[in-house]
Amino acid sequence: MKIKNRLALHFSLITAGLLLVILAVIYSIFYNLFKNDFYGHLKDRAKVAAQLYFEADEISTDSLNHVRERYLAKLPGEILGMYDEHDKSFIGGAHQYWSASVIDKIRNKKFMQFTEGKRQTVGIYYNDNQGNFVILVSAFDELNYNRLIKMAQIMLISFLVINGLLFFLGRWFAQRSLAPIDGLIMQMNRITVNNLHLRVEEGKGKDEITALARYFNRLLEHLQNAFELQQAFVTNASHELRTPVTSTVGEIEVALARPRTPEEYQKTLRSVLTDSERLNETITSLLELAQTDMQYTQAKREPVMIDELIWDLHDYWKKQKDAGKLVLEISKLPEEADLLRIYANKALLTIAFNNLIGNAFKFSNNQPVVCNLYADQEMISIKIRDSGIGIPAGDLQEIFTSFYRSPNGRSFQGSGIGLYVTQKIIHLFNGIILVESEKDKGTIFTVKFRPSVI
């Protein structure tokens, strides 16, 4: 059963239960009202009958009946019984209707009212100068009984009609409420392995559907990154490993084609050594990339204080490049320490910043590198500035591609995956990375994060 039908059914059942309780209460109120009202009529009739009979001694029984019928409208199916202390009836035939035990109960309790099937009965104890008597009046409240039957029929029809309307109204309301989910499902159906870049519309609301779309988009982003990382690893591994291996095999085949002089063998071995070193560097880089990718897809996030991370980096590079090589500048810090906190993985952030700082030292021939920290209530900014060879303007769009190396930097040792990994890590934690560079004057990498509210 679809959710909208289930919601409509549950809504109808709940409202039906409430409506049934309300109708039952109303019916019970009217039932008791009619019943008590009829008991009142029976009691009045019993008192009037006693007064007419016991206070009019000279009137005959026939005359008494004539007066009673004239001044008191006879009730449907009415039975009147009057009994003395010996349970003797004063009305012909009535002595057979009520048992002696019922008469005794009325004599003891002075007043009783009870039902006998559809009939209602009232019994009173009447004290007169002629003696003590028990008077019982019983009748069937036909008028109110028919009213209750009619009321029950109207309530049943109303119950069925109202619940039918409520079911269709509930289904319409559920369909309208769940329409965004239907749209979300249609968008999800269009997303496959071949187009993981697509995203569902999140909207501008703050309800559960918007949250579902947002979390689904985050899941797609992680899946897309995982696929891209896997594809990039396979593509780069096959390309980067093939070149040095092919070169090494070619050099060895040439060397073995005919006898060589020791100088030629040494030259060949040096060439093979160079290719082997390149192969070793490539394998190391690929393993590093695979390890980073694995941490990237399984990264455990925790609060990270950016100022503490920068000081840790400063201490690390002071040991690597001597004191003073990494110059730490603090431009501005907020008064609240929480504004220096982001929700990230410290190990991955350390890899990203070490890549930027390491490249800055490498491409500036170990000249001092400046790390500048600026933070306010809206943004945390870290700048890594060097005075190295710079990056040509045409290569700025390519430097974050895996294994890409700018022509003016190929004389430096490296594999070309550092900036690719750095960008992935920065984006993972909702940061941005920008680059400014001028050839032969230096490069500035700027990393920006928004403070996390945890």
C-alpha positions as CSV (number, residue, x, y, z in Angstrom):
1,M,0.0,0.0,0.0
2,K,1.3,3.4,-0.9
3,I,2.1,5.9,1.8
4,K,-0.6,8.3,0.7
5,N,-3.3,5.6,0.9
6,R,-1.9,4.4,4.2
7,L,-2.0,8.0,5.6
8,A,-5.5,8.5,4.3
9,L,-6.6,5.2,5.8
10,H,-5.0,5.9,9.2
11,F,-6.5,9.4,9.2
12,S,-9.9,8.1,8.4
13,L,-9.7,5.4,11.1
14,I,-8.6,7.9,13.7
15,T,-11.4,10.4,12.8
16,A,-13.9,7.5,12.5
17,G,-13.0,6.4,16.0
18,L,-13.3,10.0,17.4
19,L,-16.6,10.5,15.5
20,L,-17.9,7.2,16.8
21,V,-17.2,8.2,20.4
22,I,-18.8,11.6,19.9
23,L,-21.9,10.1,18.3
24,A,-22.1,7.4,21.0
25,V,-21.9,10.1,23.7
26,I,-24.6,12.2,22.1
27,Y,-26.8,9.1,21.7
28,S,-26.2,8.2,25.3
29,I,-27.1,11.7,26.5
30,F,-30.4,11.7,24.6
31,Y,-31.2,8.1,25.6
32,N,-30.7,9.0,29.3
33,L,-32.6,12.3,28.9
34,F,-35.6,10.5,27.3
35,K,-35.5,7.7,29.8
36,N,-35.4,10.0,32.8
37,D,-38.1,12.2,31.4
38,F,-40.4,9.2,30.9
39,Y,-39.6,8.0,34.4
40,G,-40.7,11.5,35.6
41,H,-44.0,11.1,33.7
42,L,-44.6,7.7,35.2
43,K,-43.9,9.0,38.7
44,D,-46.3,11.9,38.3
45,R,-49.0,9.5,36.9
46,A,-48.5,7.2,40.0
47,K,-48.9,10.2,42.4
48,V,-52.0,11.6,40.6
49,A,-53.6,8.1,40.4
50,A,-53.0,7.7,44.2
51,Q,-54.5,11.1,45.1
52,L,-57.5,10.5,42.8
53,Y,-58.1,7.1,44.3
54,F,-57.4,7.5,48.0
55,E,-58.7,11.1,48.4
56,A,-62.0,10.3,46.6
57,D,-63.5,7.5,48.7
58,E,-67.0,8.0,47.4
59,I,-66.1,7.7,43.8
60,S,-66.5,4.2,42.3
61,T,-63.8,2.4,40.5
62,D,-65.4,3.1,37.1
63,S,-65.8,6.7,37.9
64,L,-62.1,6.8,39.0
65,N,-61.0,5.3,35.7
66,H,-63.1,7.8,33.9
67,V,-61.5,10.7,35.8
68,R,-58.0,9.3,35.4
69,E,-58.4,8.9,31.6
70,R,-59.9,12.3,31.3
71,Y,-57.3,14.2,33.3
72,L,-54.2,12.1,32.5
73,A,-53.4,11.0,29.0
74,K,-52.9,7.3,29.0
75,L,-49.4,6.2,28.1
76,P,-48.8,3.5,25.5
77,G,-49.2,0.0,27.0
78,E,-49.8,1.5,30.4
79,I,-50.3,-0.9,33.4
80,L,-51.3,0.5,36.8
81,G,-51.1,-1.5,40.0
82,M,-52.1,-0.6,43.6
83,Y,-51.4,-2.9,46.5
84,D,-52.2,-2.8,50.2
85,E,-50.1,-4.2,53.0
86,H,-51.2,-7.7,52.1
87,D,-50.2,-7.3,48.5
88,K,-53.8,-7.3,47.5
89,S,-54.5,-5.4,44.3
90,F,-57.2,-2.7,44.0
91,I,-57.1,-2.9,40.2
92,G,-58.6,-6.0,38.6
93,G,-56.0,-8.3,37.0
94,A,-53.0,-6.2,37.9
95,H,-52.1,-8.3,40.9
96,Q,-50.7,-10.9,38.5
97,Y,-48.2,-8.6,36.7
98,W,-45.7,-7.8,39.5
99,S,-44.4,-10.4,41.9
100,A,-44.5,-10.0,45.7
101,S,-40.7,-9.6,45.9
102,V,-40.8,-6.5,43.6
103,I,-43.6,-5.1,45.8
104,D,-41.6,-5.7,49.0
105,K,-38.5,-4.0,47.5
106,I,-40.6,-0.9,46.7
107,R,-42.1,-1.0,50.2
108,N,-38.6,-1.1,51.7
109,K,-37.0,1.4,49.5
110,K,-40.0,3.8,49.2
111,F,-39.2,4.5,45.6
112,M,-37.9,2.4,42.6
113,Q,-37.6,2.8,38.9
114,F,-36.5,0.0,36.6
115,T,-36.9,-1.4,33.1
116,E,-38.6,-4.5,32.0
117,G,-37.5,-5.2,28.4
118,K,-38.7,-2.2,26.4
119,R,-41.0,-1.1,29.3
120,Q,-40.2,1.4,32.0
121,T,-41.7,1.0,35.5
122,V,-42.0,3.3,38.5
123,G,-43.0,2.1,42.0
124,I,-43.8,4.4,44.9
125,Y,-44.8,3.8,48.5
126,Y,-47.9,5.8,49.4
127,N,-48.9,6.5,53.0
128,D,-52.6,7.3,53.6
129,N,-55.1,7.4,56.4
130,Q,-56.6,4.3,55.0
131,G,-53.3,2.5,55.2
132,N,-49.9,2.1,53.4
133,F,-50.0,1.2,49.8
134,V,-47.6,0.4,46.9
135,I,-48.4,1.9,43.5
136,L,-46.7,0.7,40.3
137,V,-47.0,2.3,36.9
138,S,-45.4,0.7,33.8
139,A,-45.6,1.8,30.1
140,F,-43.6,1.8,26.9
141,D,-42.1,5.1,25.7
142,E,-43.0,4.6,22.1
143,L,-42.5,8.2,21.0
144,N,-39.0,8.6,22.3
145,Y,-38.1,5.0,21.3
146,N,-39.0,5.9,17.7
147,R,-37.0,9.2,18.1
148,L,-34.0,7.2,19.2
149,I,-34.3,4.8,16.3
150,K,-34.5,7.7,13.9
151,M,-31.6,9.4,15.5
152,A,-29.5,6.2,15.3
153,Q,-30.3,5.9,11.6
154,I,-29.3,9.5,11.0
155,M,-26.1,9.0,13.0
156,L,-25.2,5.9,11.0
157,I,-25.8,7.5,7.6
158,S,-23.9,10.6,8.8
159,F,-21.1,8.4,10.1
160,L,-20.7,6.6,6.8
161,V,-20.9,9.8,4.6
162,I,-18.5,11.8,6.8
163,N,-16.0,9.0,6.9
164,G,-16.1,8.5,3.2
165,L,-15.6,12.3,2.7
166,L,-12.8,12.3,5.3
167,F,-11.0,9.4,3.5
168,F,-11.0,11.1,0.1
169,L,-10.1,14.5,1.7
170,G,-7.3,12.7,3.6
171,R,-6.0,11.0,0.5
172,W,-6.1,14.4,-1.4
173,F,-4.3,16.1,1.4
174,A,-1.7,13.2,1.7
175,Q,-1.2,13.3,-2.1
176,R,-0.5,17.1,-2.0
177,S,1.7,16.7,1.1
178,L,3.7,13.9,-0.5
179,A,3.9,15.5,-4.0
180,P,7.5,16.8,-3.3
181,I,8.5,13.2,-2.5
182,D,7.0,12.0,-5.8
183,G,9.0,14.7,-7.6
184,L,12.1,13.7,-5.6
185,I,11.6,10.0,-6.6
186,M,11.3,11.0,-10.3
187,Q,14.6,13.0,-10.1
188,M,16.3,10.1,-8.3
189,N,15.2,7.7,-11.1
190,R,17.2,9.8,-13.6
191,I,20.4,9.4,-11.7
192,T,22.6,6.5,-12.7
193,V,26.3,5.5,-12.5
194,N,26.9,7.4,-15.7
195,N,25.5,10.7,-14.5
196,L,26.4,10.9,-10.8
197,H,27.0,14.6,-11.3
198,L,23.2,15.2,-11.3
199,R,21.6,16.5,-8.1
200,V,18.0,16.6,-6.9
201,E,16.4,19.9,-6.1
202,E,16.7,20.8,-2.4
203,G,14.3,23.7,-2.4
204,K,14.3,26.5,0.1
205,G,12.1,25.0,2.8
206,K,13.2,23.7,6.2
207,D,11.0,20.5,6.3
208,E,12.0,16.9,6.3
209,I,11.7,16.6,2.5
210,T,14.3,19.3,2.1
211,A,16.5,17.6,4.6
212,L,16.1,14.3,2.7
213,A,17.1,15.9,-0.6
214,R,20.1,17.6,1.1
215,Y,21.3,14.4,2.6
216,F,20.7,12.5,-0.7
217,N,22.8,15.1,-2.5
218,R,25.6,14.7,0.0
219,L,25.5,10.9,-0.5
220,L,25.7,11.4,-4.3
221,E,28.6,13.8,-3.8
222,H,30.5,11.1,-1.8
223,L,29.6,8.5,-4.4
224,Q,30.7,10.7,-7.2
225,N,34.0,11.5,-5.5
226,A,34.5,7.8,-4.8
227,F,33.9,6.8,-8.4
228,E,36.1,9.7,-9.7
229,L,38.9,8.7,-7.3
230,Q,38.7,5.1,-8.4
231,Q,38.6,6.0,-12.1
232,A,41.4,8.5,-11.7
233,F,43.5,6.0,-9.8
234,V,43.1,3.3,-12.5
235,T,43.7,5.7,-15.4
236,N,46.7,7.4,-13.8
237,A,48.2,4.1,-12.6
238,S,48.0,2.5,-16.1
239,H,49.4,5.6,-17.7
240,E,52.2,6.5,-15.2
241,L,53.4,2.9,-14.8
242,R,53.5,2.1,-18.5
243,T,55.9,4.9,-19.4
244,P,58.9,4.0,-17.1
245,V,58.4,0.3,-17.6
246,T,58.3,0.6,-21.4
247,S,61.4,2.9,-21.3
248,T,63.3,0.5,-19.0
249,V,62.4,-2.5,-21.2
250,G,63.5,-0.6,-24.3
251,E,66.8,0.4,-22.8
252,I,67.6,-3.2,-21.7
253,E,66.6,-4.6,-25.1
254,V,68.9,-2.1,-26.8
255,A,71.7,-3.0,-24.5
256,L,71.3,-6.7,-25.1
257,A,71.1,-6.4,-28.9
258,R,74.9,-6.6,-29.2
259,P,78.0,-6.5,-27.1
260,R,78.7,-3.1,-25.6
261,T,81.6,-1.3,-24.1
262,P,81.7,-0.8,-20.3
263,E,81.0,2.9,-20.8
264,E,77.9,2.0,-22.9
265,Y,76.7,-0.5,-20.3
266,Q,77.2,2.2,-17.6
267,K,75.2,4.7,-19.6
268,T,72.4,2.1,-20.1
269,L,72.4,1.2,-16.4
270,R,72.2,4.9,-15.4
271,S,69.3,5.3,-17.8
272,V,67.6,2.2,-16.3
273,L,68.3,3.6,-12.8
274,T,66.7,6.9,-13.7
275,D,63.6,5.1,-15.0
276,S,63.5,2.8,-12.0
277,E,63.7,5.8,-9.6
278,R,60.9,7.4,-11.6
279,L,58.9,4.1,-11.4
280,N,59.5,3.9,-7.6
281,E,58.4,7.5,-7.2
282,T,55.3,6.9,-9.3
283,I,54.4,3.7,-7.3
284,T,54.9,5.6,-4.0
285,S,52.7,8.5,-5.3
286,L,50.0,6.0,-6.4
287,L,50.1,4.3,-3.0
288,E,49.8,7.6,-1.3
289,L,46.9,8.6,-3.5
290,A,45.2,5.3,-2.8
291,Q,45.7,5.7,0.9
292,T,44.4,9.3,0.8
293,D,41.4,8.3,-1.2
294,M,40.6,5.6,1.3
295,Q,40.8,8.1,4.2
296,Y,38.8,10.6,2.1
297,T,35.9,8.2,1.6
298,Q,35.9,7.1,5.3
299,A,37.0,10.3,6.9
300,K,35.8,10.7,10.5
301,R,35.0,14.3,11.3
302,E,35.7,16.0,14.5
303,P,36.1,19.6,15.8
304,V,39.4,21.0,14.5
305,M,40.9,24.3,15.8
306,I,42.5,26.0,12.8
307,D,45.0,28.1,14.9
308,E,46.2,24.9,16.7
309,L,46.6,23.1,13.3
310,I,48.7,26.1,11.9
311,W,51.0,26.0,15.0
312,D,51.4,22.3,14.6
313,L,52.4,22.8,11.0
314,H,54.8,25.5,12.0
315,D,56.5,23.3,14.5
316,Y,56.7,20.4,12.0
317,W,58.3,22.5,9.2
318,K,60.7,24.2,11.7
319,K,62.2,20.8,12.2
320,Q,62.3,20.1,8.5
321,K,63.6,23.4,7.1
322,D,65.2,25.1,10.1
323,A,63.7,27.9,12.2
324,G,62.5,30.9,10.2
325,K,61.9,29.1,7.0
326,L,58.1,28.9,7.5
327,V,57.1,32.4,8.6
328,L,53.8,32.4,10.5
329,E,51.7,35.6,10.3
330,I,48.5,36.2,12.3
331,S,46.5,39.0,10.6
332,K,43.4,38.8,12.7
333,L,41.8,36.5,15.2
334,P,38.2,36.6,16.5
335,E,37.5,37.2,20.2
336,E,35.5,34.0,20.4
337,A,37.6,30.8,20.1
338,D,34.7,28.9,18.6
339,L,35.0,30.9,15.4
340,L,38.3,29.2,14.7
341,R,36.7,25.8,14.7
342,I,35.7,23.7,11.7
343,Y,34.2,20.2,11.5
344,A,36.8,18.2,9.6
345,N,39.4,15.4,9.8
346,K,42.7,16.7,11.2
347,A,44.9,14.1,9.5
348,L,43.5,14.9,6.0
349,L,43.8,18.7,6.6
350,T,47.4,18.1,7.7
351,I,48.1,16.3,4.4
352,A,46.5,19.1,2.4
353,F,48.4,22.0,4.0
354,N,51.7,20.0,4.0
355,N,51.3,19.5,0.2
356,L,50.9,23.3,-0.2
357,I,53.8,24.2,2.1
358,G,56.0,21.5,0.6
359,N,55.3,22.7,-2.9
360,A,56.1,26.3,-1.8
361,F,59.5,25.3,-0.5
362,K,60.2,23.0,-3.5
363,F,59.4,25.5,-6.3
364,S,61.1,28.4,-4.5
365,N,64.4,26.5,-3.9
366,N,63.8,26.4,-0.1
367,Q,63.4,30.2,0.3
368,P,61.2,31.3,3.2
369,V,57.5,30.6,2.9
370,V,54.8,32.7,4.6
371,C,51.7,31.2,6.1
372,N,49.1,33.9,6.9
373,L,46.1,33.3,9.1
374,Y,43.1,35.6,9.1
375,A,39.7,34.9,10.8
376,D,36.6,36.8,11.6
377,Q,33.0,36.0,12.4
378,E,32.2,34.8,8.9
379,M,35.4,33.4,7.3
380,I,38.7,31.6,8.1
381,S,41.4,32.3,5.6
382,I,44.9,30.6,5.3
383,K,47.3,31.9,2.7
384,I,50.5,30.1,1.7
385,R,52.8,32.5,-0.1
386,D,56.2,31.7,-1.8
387,S,58.7,33.6,-3.9
388,G,59.3,30.8,-6.4
389,I,59.1,30.2,-10.1
390,G,55.3,30.9,-10.3
391,I,52.8,29.2,-12.5
392,P,52.0,30.3,-16.1
393,A,48.5,31.8,-16.5
394,G,47.6,29.1,-19.0
395,D,48.3,26.4,-16.5
396,L,46.3,27.7,-13.5
397,Q,43.2,25.8,-14.6
398,E,45.1,22.5,-14.9
399,I,47.2,22.4,-11.7
400,F,44.5,20.6,-9.7
401,T,44.3,17.7,-12.3
402,S,45.9,14.5,-11.1
403,F,49.5,13.9,-12.4
404,Y,49.5,17.2,-14.3
405,R,52.8,19.0,-14.1
406,S,53.3,22.5,-15.5
407,P,56.1,22.7,-18.1
408,N,58.2,25.1,-16.1
409,G,58.1,22.8,-13.1
410,R,59.0,19.5,-14.7
411,S,62.6,20.0,-13.8
412,F,61.6,19.6,-10.1
413,Q,61.1,16.2,-8.7
414,G,57.4,15.3,-8.2
415,S,54.5,13.3,-9.4
416,G,51.7,15.8,-9.9
417,I,49.1,14.5,-7.4
418,G,49.7,16.8,-4.5
419,L,47.4,19.6,-5.5
420,Y,44.8,17.1,-6.8
421,V,44.6,15.5,-3.4
422,T,44.7,18.9,-1.6
423,Q,41.7,20.2,-3.6
424,K,39.7,17.1,-2.9
425,I,40.4,17.3,0.8
426,I,39.5,21.0,1.0
427,H,36.3,20.5,-0.9
428,L,35.4,17.5,1.3
429,F,35.2,19.8,4.3
430,N,33.2,22.5,2.5
431,G,36.2,24.7,1.9
432,I,37.5,26.5,-1.2
433,I,41.0,26.8,-2.5
434,L,42.1,29.7,-4.7
435,V,45.4,30.3,-6.5
436,E,47.2,33.5,-7.6
437,S,50.5,33.4,-9.4
438,E,52.9,35.4,-11.5
439,K,55.7,33.7,-13.4
440,D,59.1,34.1,-11.7
441,K,57.6,36.1,-8.8
442,G,55.8,33.5,-6.8
443,T,52.5,31.9,-6.0
444,I,49.8,32.4,-3.3
445,F,47.4,29.6,-2.4
446,T,44.4,30.7,-0.3
447,V,42.2,28.2,1.6
448,K,38.9,29.4,3.0
449,F,36.5,27.8,5.5
450,R,33.4,28.9,7.3
451,P,33.4,28.4,11.0
452,S,31.4,25.4,12.1
453,V,28.5,25.6,14.6
454,I,28.6,22.3,16.4
